[in-house]
Amino acid sequence: MTSAVLLFGTKLPINAAEVLIIAGGGGGARNGADGGGGGGAGGLIYSGSLNIASGAYSIVVGGGGGSDSNGSNTTGFGYTAIGGGNGRGGSGGSGGGGTSTNFPNAGSGTPGQGNNGASATGNHYTPGGGGGGAGAVGGGPQGQAFTSPGGIGGVGLDYSITGSSVGYAGGGSGSSGSDGGAWSSPSTYGRGTGGWRNANGGSGGTNLGGGGGGATEGGSAGSGGSGVVIIAYVGLVARATGGNIDTSSRPGYVVHTFTSSGTFTV
């Protein structure tokens, strides 16, 4: 009889792994008495069947952008997700919304990673546009009176890679004009809500890559949410190191979650 021999110390590749890579979202904008644009979501890259050879892989998780700033890139396994564009029409993974008067034009998203933001009109005291999300473009201002709500951020995308459905990479919403008493809809998919006078824009969800909400006079714009890298593969025990390792939330799978930079070693 021939017996099989396991050579301990031999490192085998991980085949057909699911990998989700999300960059940091862009920060929202504030522009005096005018409506600020929402930040664009961080770029999103997903593979449902990535073969990972044995070795060590550097994972860099991008942070969210502050007010008027783009988010930072996230990298891993040879891929780069681009940070979200800021709410002054910055381009990025998803584009930021336009800010009234000085920066009305929306930013562009990166093909395959996100969508464009929405422009503002360029008129004084009018609302800002919504930032783009991984699942849709940003929404335009909901009227042109200074009481009109800003544009709603584009929705993100749902993934169940961790074992439960989570929404990632939604755009930030734009703010109302100077004295508006209404603002963009509540946050979903990790995106920030918009603000109105003397109110702050909401920040994108931590490790969800959402864009920050815009704000107007007297308020502060929201920051973009930080990015994340998630790797899941079939198994009962971990075959790699790195990140937070979960063997119970998704039955039959091992899930590695990087909420900060590190090394994934097979």
VOPAGU-2260 file (C-alpha; in pm, 1 decimal, decimal comma):
REM VOPAGU-2260
SITE   aa  ch    i         X         Y         Z
SITE  MET   A    0       0,0       0,0       0,0
SITE  THR   A    1     129,2     343,8     -89,7
SITE  SER   A    2      83,0     607,8     178,9
SITE  ALA   A    3      60,1     980,7     124,3
SITE  VAL   A    4     320,5    1191,7     302,7
SITE  LEU   A    5     257,3    1554,0     406,6
SITE  LEU   A    6     575,5    1756,2     395,3
SITE  PHE   A    7     538,2    1992,8     690,7
SITE  GLY   A    8     661,2    2342,0     614,8
SITE  THR   A    9     552,3    2324,8     250,4
SITE  LYS   A   10     350,5    2634,9     163,9
SITE  LEU   A   11      62,5    2579,8     -74,7
SITE  PRO   A   12    -108,4    2855,0    -275,1
SITE  ILE   A   13    -458,3    2975,8    -195,7
SITE  ASN   A   14    -678,6    2929,2    -498,6
SITE  ALA   A   15   -1004,0    3108,3    -581,4
SITE  ALA   A   16    -988,0    3355,1    -294,4
SITE  GLU   A   17   -1236,4    3640,2    -273,0
SITE  VAL   A   18   -1063,4    3976,1    -235,4
SITE  LEU   A   19   -1217,8    4318,0    -170,4
SITE  ILE   A   20    -993,2    4626,4    -187,1
SITE  ILE   A   21   -1134,0    4971,2    -101,5
SITE  ALA   A   22    -953,8    5306,1     -87,6
SITE  GLY   A   23   -1018,8    5593,1     150,6
SITE  GLY   A   24   -1313,5    5818,5      67,8
SITE  GLY   A   25   -1274,0    6183,9     -24,8
SITE  GLY   A   26   -1353,5    6460,3     222,0
SITE  GLY   A   27   -1651,1    6689,5     175,0
SITE  ALA   A   28   -1616,1    7061,1     109,4
SITE  ARG   A   29   -1721,7    7388,4     270,4
SITE  ASN   A   30   -1718,1    7713,2      77,0
SITE  GLY   A   31   -1837,3    8005,9     286,3
SITE  ALA   A   32   -2208,4    8068,4     241,5
SITE  ASP   A   33   -2235,6    7839,2     -58,8
SITE  GLY   A   34   -2330,1    7474,2     -60,9
SITE  GLY   A   35   -2035,1    7237,5     -34,6
SITE  GLY   A   36   -2001,6    6925,2    -246,3
SITE  GLY   A   37   -1991,4    6572,8    -107,2
SITE  GLY   A   38   -1674,0    6368,4    -127,7
SITE  GLY   A   39   -1648,1    6077,7    -366,3
SITE  ALA   A   40   -1620,3    5722,1    -237,6
SITE  GLY   A   41   -1290,0    5541,6    -239,8
SITE  GLY   A   42   -1224,0    5320,5    -539,4
SITE  LEU   A   43   -1352,9    4963,7    -504,4
SITE  ILE   A   44   -1191,9    4654,2    -657,9
SITE  TYR   A   45   -1343,5    4306,7    -613,7
SITE  SER   A   46   -1229,4    3966,4    -735,4
SITE  GLY   A   47   -1432,7    3655,4    -666,3
SITE  SER   A   48   -1160,4    3412,9    -772,2
SITE  LEU   A   49    -803,1    3530,2    -716,1
SITE  ASN   A   50    -521,6    3275,9    -701,2
SITE  ILE   A   51    -264,2    3378,9    -439,4
SITE  ALA   A   52      76,3    3209,9    -461,8
SITE  SER   A   53     278,4    3140,3    -149,2
SITE  GLY   A   54     473,2    3442,2     -32,1
SITE  ALA   A   55     439,6    3770,5     155,5
SITE  TYR   A   56     215,2    4049,7      22,8
SITE  SER   A   57     228,2    4407,3     143,3
SITE  ILE   A   58    -114,2    4554,1     216,9
SITE  VAL   A   59    -149,9    4932,8     236,7
SITE  VAL   A   60    -485,5    5062,9     361,4
SITE  GLY   A   61    -563,2    5421,4     262,4
SITE  GLY   A   62    -705,6    5676,9     501,9
SITE  GLY   A   63   -1002,5    5901,3     434,6
SITE  GLY   A   64    -946,7    6256,6     318,3
SITE  GLY   A   65   -1011,7    6557,5     540,0
SITE  SER   A   66   -1210,8    6864,1     435,0
SITE  ASP   A   67   -1136,8    6951,3      69,9
SITE  SER   A   68    -889,1    6660,7      42,3
SITE  ASN   A   69    -885,0    6339,3    -159,1
SITE  GLY   A   70    -873,0    6001,9      11,6
SITE  SER   A   71    -559,6    5787,5      -2,6
SITE  ASN   A   72    -502,9    5482,4    -222,8
SITE  THR   A   73    -526,6    5124,6     -97,3
SITE  THR   A   74    -297,7    4861,1    -250,1
SITE  GLY   A   75    -259,4    4484,4    -236,6
SITE  PHE   A   76    -186,2    4185,8    -463,2
SITE  GLY   A   77     -75,8    4414,1    -745,8
SITE  TYR   A   78    -396,1    4618,7    -744,0
SITE  THR   A   79    -442,9    4984,9    -653,7
SITE  ALA   A   80    -778,7    5127,6    -551,2
SITE  ILE   A   81    -775,9    5504,9    -601,6
SITE  GLY   A   82    -872,1    5740,3    -318,3
SITE  GLY   A   83   -1203,8    5923,9    -352,5
SITE  GLY   A   84   -1219,0    6276,9    -492,6
SITE  ASN   A   85   -1282,8    6572,5    -261,9
SITE  GLY   A   86   -1605,0    6777,0    -255,2
SITE  ARG   A   87   -1459,4    7058,5    -459,1
SITE  GLY   A   88   -1495,2    6847,0    -769,5
SITE  GLY   A   89   -1190,4    6632,0    -709,9
SITE  SER   A   90   -1142,4    6326,7    -930,5
SITE  GLY   A   91   -1055,8    5988,0    -782,0
SITE  GLY   A   92   -1191,9    5637,1    -733,2
SITE  SER   A   93   -1532,1    5804,1    -738,2
SITE  GLY   A   94   -1552,5    6174,3    -818,4
SITE  GLY   A   95   -1646,0    6442,1    -567,4
SITE  GLY   A   96   -1949,4    6665,4    -606,2
SITE  GLY   A   97   -1924,3    7027,1    -714,1
SITE  THR   A   98   -1924,8    7317,9    -469,1
SITE  SER   A   99   -2135,9    7620,4    -563,2
SITE  THR   A  100   -1975,4    7933,7    -709,8
SITE  ASN   A  101   -1602,2    7858,6    -701,9
SITE  PHE   A  102   -1581,0    7485,0    -777,8
SITE  PRO   A  103   -1907,5    7387,4    -948,9
SITE  ASN   A  104   -1780,7    7111,0   -1176,8
SITE  ALA   A  105   -1799,2    6752,6   -1053,7
SITE  GLY   A  106   -1502,1    6518,8   -1037,8
SITE  SER   A  107   -1462,1    6205,0   -1246,1
SITE  GLY   A  108   -1451,4    5850,2   -1115,1
SITE  THR   A  109   -1202,0    5581,6   -1217,0
SITE  PRO   A  110   -1352,8    5332,5   -1466,3
SITE  GLY   A  111   -1413,5    4997,7   -1300,5
SITE  GLN   A  112   -1375,5    5143,2    -949,3
SITE  GLY   A  113   -1639,5    5411,2    -906,7
SITE  ASN   A  114   -1859,4    5679,6   -1060,4
SITE  ASN   A  115   -1865,8    6051,8   -1125,1
SITE  GLY   A  116   -1990,8    6312,6    -882,0
SITE  ALA   A  117   -2265,5    6565,3    -959,5
SITE  SER   A  118   -2203,7    6928,7   -1051,1
SITE  ALA   A  119   -2342,9    7235,9    -876,4
SITE  THR   A  120   -2486,0    7527,5   -1074,6
SITE  GLY   A  121   -2215,2    7776,1    -986,1
SITE  ASN   A  122   -2471,5    8024,1    -849,6
SITE  HIS   A  123   -2430,1    8191,6    -510,9
SITE  TYR   A  124   -2616,8    8042,1    -208,4
SITE  THR   A  125   -2716,8    7725,6    -393,0
SITE  PRO   A  126   -2666,5    7362,0    -286,2
SITE  GLY   A  127   -2367,9    7140,5    -358,9
SITE  GLY   A  128   -2364,1    6821,3    -561,1
SITE  GLY   A  129   -2335,8    6467,9    -427,0
SITE  GLY   A  130   -2019,3    6262,7    -456,0
SITE  GLY   A  131   -2011,6    5950,2    -667,8
SITE  GLY   A  132   -2033,9    5603,0    -516,5
SITE  ALA   A  133   -1922,2    5259,4    -628,8
SITE  GLY   A  134   -2277,0    5176,0    -738,8
SITE  ALA   A  135   -2404,0    5503,4    -889,1
SITE  VAL   A  136   -2320,1    5860,0    -982,5
SITE  GLY   A  137   -2377,6    6136,8    -730,6
SITE  GLY   A  138   -2713,0    6312,3    -725,5
SITE  GLY   A  139   -2756,3    6672,3    -834,8
SITE  PRO   A  140   -2877,9    6952,8    -605,1
SITE  GLN   A  141   -3246,8    6913,8    -518,3
SITE  GLY   A  142   -3350,7    7262,4    -624,9
SITE  GLN   A  143   -3175,0    7598,5    -651,1
SITE  ALA   A  144   -3318,9    7790,2    -357,4
SITE  PHE   A  145   -3087,0    7832,0     -60,4
SITE  THR   A  146   -3329,4    7614,6     137,6
SITE  SER   A  147   -3302,8    7328,5    -112,7
SITE  PRO   A  148   -3123,8    7008,1      -4,7
SITE  GLY   A  149   -2787,7    6924,7    -152,8
SITE  GLY   A  150   -2736,5    6633,9    -387,0
SITE  ILE   A  151   -2748,1    6282,2    -242,1
SITE  GLY   A  152   -2427,7    6080,0    -263,0
SITE  GLY   A  153   -2422,2    5789,1    -504,4
SITE  VAL   A  154   -2494,7    5451,3    -345,4
SITE  GLY   A  155   -2223,5    5196,0    -282,6
SITE  LEU   A  156   -2223,6    4820,8    -337,1
SITE  ASP   A  157   -2318,0    4531,9    -107,6
SITE  TYR   A  158   -2084,4    4238,5     -44,5
SITE  SER   A  159   -2116,3    3938,4     187,9
SITE  ILE   A  160   -1745,2    3853,7     190,4
SITE  THR   A  161   -1734,0    3866,5     573,0
SITE  GLY   A  162   -2040,4    3645,8     614,8
SITE  SER   A  163   -2304,2    3919,4     631,1
SITE  SER   A  164   -2409,2    4176,2     375,0
SITE  VAL   A  165   -2231,9    4510,6     418,0
SITE  GLY   A  166   -2255,0    4821,5     201,0
SITE  TYR   A  167   -1926,7    4979,1      95,4
SITE  ALA   A  168   -1805,8    5292,0     -86,3
SITE  GLY   A  169   -2103,3    5528,6     -98,3
SITE  GLY   A  170   -2055,3    5893,6    -191,9
SITE  GLY   A  171   -2094,8    6187,7      44,9
SITE  SER   A  172   -2397,7    6415,4      13,0
SITE  GLY   A  173   -2378,1    6783,9     -72,3
SITE  SER   A  174   -2491,5    7060,4     163,5
SITE  SER   A  175   -2776,9    7306,1     139,7
SITE  GLY   A  176   -2729,1    7674,5      64,0
SITE  SER   A  177   -2665,5    7943,6     322,1
SITE  ASP   A  178   -2980,8    7937,9     535,6
SITE  GLY   A  179   -3129,3    7607,3     429,8
SITE  GLY   A  180   -3316,3    7408,6     690,9
SITE  ALA   A  181   -3304,5    7083,2     496,6
SITE  TRP   A  182   -3016,2    6863,9     385,6
SITE  SER   A  183   -2944,1    6541,8     209,2
SITE  SER   A  184   -3086,8    6206,8     312,6
SITE  PRO   A  185   -2936,9    5997,0     595,4
SITE  SER   A  186   -2622,3    5804,9     524,3
SITE  THR   A  187   -2619,9    5456,8     375,9
SITE  TYR   A  188   -2336,0    5250,9     232,3
SITE  GLY   A  189   -2089,9    5429,4     455,5
SITE  ARG   A  190   -2143,7    5771,2     300,2
SITE  GLY   A  191   -2161,9    6097,3     490,7
SITE  THR   A  192   -2475,5    6311,8     512,5
SITE  GLY   A  193   -2468,2    6673,4     398,6
SITE  GLY   A  194   -2496,2    6971,9     629,5
SITE  TRP   A  195   -2671,0    7306,7     633,7
SITE  ARG   A  196   -2582,2    7642,3     792,6
SITE  ASN   A  197   -2397,8    7598,0    1124,8
SITE  ALA   A  198   -2416,4    7219,1    1094,7
SITE  ASN   A  199   -2140,1    6974,6    1016,1
SITE  GLY   A  200   -2132,1    6733,1     726,8
SITE  GLY   A  201   -2128,9    6367,3     828,9
SITE  SER   A  202   -1817,6    6157,1     782,3
SITE  GLY   A  203   -1793,0    5844,3     571,2
SITE  GLY   A  204   -1803,9    5510,4     753,2
SITE  THR   A  205   -1477,6    5385,3     901,9
SITE  ASN   A  206   -1325,3    5107,2     689,8
SITE  LEU   A  207   -1612,8    5139,8     443,3
SITE  GLY   A  208   -1452,9    5392,7     208,6
SITE  GLY   A  209   -1747,4    5636,6     206,4
SITE  GLY   A  210   -1719,5    6001,1     104,6
SITE  GLY   A  211   -1759,2    6284,0     354,9
SITE  GLY   A  212   -2060,6    6515,0     350,8
SITE  GLY   A  213   -2041,9    6878,2     248,6
SITE  ALA   A  214   -2117,4    7173,5     476,0
SITE  THR   A  215   -2188,1    7542,1     440,5
SITE  GLU   A  216   -2125,3    7860,3     641,9
SITE  GLY   A  217   -2058,2    7792,0    1010,2
SITE  GLY   A  218   -2021,1    7415,7     969,9
SITE  SER   A  219   -1735,2    7174,3     905,3
SITE  ALA   A  220   -1727,3    6930,4     616,7
SITE  GLY   A  221   -1716,1    6557,4     690,1
SITE  SER   A  222   -1407,2    6344,9     643,9
SITE  GLY   A  223   -1395,1    6047,1     412,6
SITE  GLY   A  224   -1406,3    5698,8     560,7
SITE  SER   A  225   -1091,7    5487,1     570,3
SITE  GLY   A  226   -1043,0    5194,9     334,2
SITE  VAL   A  227   -1013,2    4820,5     393,3
SITE  VAL   A  228    -877,2    4498,9     240,4
SITE  ILE   A  229   -1065,9    4172,5     296,6
SITE  ILE   A  230    -954,3    3826,0     183,6
SITE  ALA   A  231   -1176,7    3516,9     217,9
SITE  TYR   A  232   -1103,2    3158,0     117,8
SITE  VAL   A  233   -1254,0    2813,6     173,1
SITE  GLY   A  234   -1127,6    2632,7     482,6
SITE  LEU   A  235   -1171,0    2566,6     851,8
SITE  VAL   A  236    -829,7    2685,5     969,0
SITE  ALA   A  237    -617,1    2977,2     857,2
SITE  ARG   A  238    -362,6    2904,7     584,8
SITE  ALA   A  239    -212,6    3252,9     601,0
SITE  THR   A  240    -127,0    3521,1     853,2
SITE  GLY   A  241    -208,9    3890,1     860,1
SITE  GLY   A  242    -500,1    4113,5     949,2
SITE  ASN   A  243    -783,8    4014,7    1179,3
SITE  ILE   A  244    -853,5    3643,4    1118,1
SITE  ASP   A  245   -1211,6    3518,0    1154,5
SITE  THR   A  246   -1303,6    3150,1    1114,6
SITE  SER   A  247   -1659,8    3162,0    1249,2
SITE  SER   A  248   -1862,5    3447,1    1096,2
SITE  ARG   A  249   -1875,0    3289,5     751,9
SITE  PRO   A  250   -1912,2    2911,4     791,6
SITE  GLY   A  251   -1662,8    2713,6     585,0
SITE  TYR   A  252   -1445,5    3017,6     514,9
SITE  VAL   A  253   -1147,8    3193,6     667,2
SITE  VAL   A  254   -1167,6    3572,9     647,7
SITE  HIS   A  255    -870,9    3809,5     688,1
SITE  THR   A  256    -962,8    4177,1     737,0
SITE  PHE   A  257    -701,5    4452,1     714,1
SITE  THR   A  258    -829,5    4776,7     867,2
SITE  SER   A  259    -474,6    4913,2     867,0
SITE  SER   A  260    -160,7    4837,9     670,1
SITE  GLY   A  261      20,6    4507,4     720,3
SITE  THR   A  262     144,4    4191,4     548,5
SITE  PHE   A  263     -54,2    3892,1     422,4
SITE  THR   A  264     170,7    3584,9     424,5
SITE  VAL   A  265      76,5    3250,1     272,2
